[in-house]
Amino acid sequence: MPAHRAGRADGRGGEDRAGPRPGRPRRRPARDRVPRGNDTLPLGTVRPECRGLARAAVRLDAPTVRELLDTALAEHGLVTAWEEVIAPTLHAMGRKWASAGERYVEVEHLLSWQVSSALHRVRPAPGATDAPPVLLACVPGEQHTLPIEALAAALGEQALPVRMFGAALPAEALHDAVRRTGPRAVVLWAQSRTTADRALARSVAGIEWGLRGARGRSALLLAGPGWTGRAPTANIERLYGLRSGLDVIAALAGTVPVPV
């Protein structure tokens, strides 16, 4: 049978031997159809890769989402892929979820899981194993981890050692982790003002570690929109993006960042 022939127009199966009707385009396979109307994400002016990623996520097409993420990371590098493909799509998904109630939660969860998995597949560059690490954690009560997962992967690419503690690290555990690891820097992520605890930030900035007589302190870097406004004290610095954050941490480590 010629490849251009489609199913019967009457919906009863079989073959429509006349082929597609003149003037009426053939329907694309279901997995390639573009969602219309309320099923699209409000992306605005973005890279074409964002639209493909958004369409695949809305279809819950996990294999395609994975393929598109891996391609973006390979072709653009982690930082550009995050800033120009992944983050805009995640933000659009968040706006859609906020305007549509619970309807798009499954899409947001699938996309977030696939992004996290893609970031975990990024292999760190070999580096000094005895260098002081960078400690990454979300403040207590904060469950949004993808931005610091991106930072962890990017630091790994720069051969900088990382200790990643993920979501909602309790304050006592955070203090213990700083004392035990003696990190060169501590990055605390807060997505919202309700989780951004400035008293906690001040206490972490004041932690001393190491042997008596040779005590050290870690640089404290606050990341995320929850920290809007001035830093709690003069010796605490704000991070405003993945690329610039890498530059700040590289400077603290005394290294030259690899072009990304």
VENVENNOR-V142239 format. One record per backbone hydrogen bond with DSSP energy under -1.0 kcal/mol. NH is the residue of the N-H (numbers start at 0). CO is the residue of the C=O. E is the energy in kcal/mol with one decimal. If there is no record, write none. Layout:
NH CO E
NH CO E
//
This chain:
4 1 -1.5
10 7 -1.3
15 5 -1.9
18 15 -2.3
23 20 -2.0
31 28 -1.8
38 35 -2.1
39 36 -1.4
42 40 -1.7
49 46 -1.2
51 47 -1.8
52 48 -2.4
53 49 -2.7
54 50 -2.6
55 51 -2.2
56 52 -2.2
57 53 -2.5
58 54 -1.8
59 56 -1.4
60 55 -2.8
61 59 -1.5
64 60 -2.3
65 61 -2.7
66 62 -2.2
67 63 -2.8
68 64 -2.3
69 65 -2.5
70 66 -2.2
71 67 -2.3
72 68 -2.4
73 69 -2.2
74 70 -2.7
75 71 -2.4
76 72 -1.4
80 76 -2.3
81 77 -2.5
82 78 -2.7
83 79 -2.8
84 80 -1.5
85 80 -3.0
86 81 -3.0
88 84 -1.3
89 85 -2.5
90 86 -2.8
91 87 -2.1
92 88 -2.2
93 89 -2.2
94 90 -2.2
95 91 -2.3
96 92 -2.6
97 93 -2.3
98 94 -1.5
99 95 -1.5
102 99 -1.4
104 101 -1.3
107 103 -2.2
108 104 -2.6
109 105 -2.2
110 106 -2.6
111 107 -2.5
112 108 -2.4
113 109 -2.3
114 110 -2.4
115 111 -2.6
116 112 -2.5
117 113 -2.3
118 114 -2.4
119 115 -2.0
121 118 -1.1
124 155 -2.4
133 160 -1.9
134 184 -2.7
135 162 -2.8
136 186 -2.2
137 165 -2.6
138 188 -2.1
141 138 -2.3
148 144 -2.0
149 145 -2.3
150 146 -1.8
151 147 -2.4
152 148 -2.2
153 149 -2.4
154 150 -2.7
155 151 -2.0
156 152 -1.9
157 153 -1.1
158 155 -1.8
159 154 -2.5
162 133 -2.7
164 135 -2.8
167 141 -2.4
168 137 -1.7
173 169 -2.4
174 170 -2.4
175 171 -2.3
176 172 -2.6
177 173 -2.1
178 174 -2.1
179 175 -2.4
180 176 -2.1
181 177 -2.1
183 132 -2.4
185 218 -3.0
186 134 -3.2
187 220 -2.3
188 136 -2.3
189 222 -2.0
194 191 -1.1
195 191 -1.4
200 196 -1.9
201 197 -2.3
202 198 -2.0
203 199 -2.5
204 200 -2.3
205 201 -1.1
206 203 -1.4
208 215 -2.2
213 210 -2.5
215 208 -2.7
218 183 -1.7
220 185 -3.3
221 236 -2.8
222 187 -2.8
225 189 -2.5
226 223 -1.5
227 224 -1.3
235 232 -1.4
236 219 -2.3
238 221 -2.8
244 240 -2.1
245 241 -2.1
246 242 -1.5
247 243 -2.1
248 244 -2.4
249 245 -2.6
250 246 -2.1
251 247 -1.8
252 248 -2.0
254 249 -2.6
//
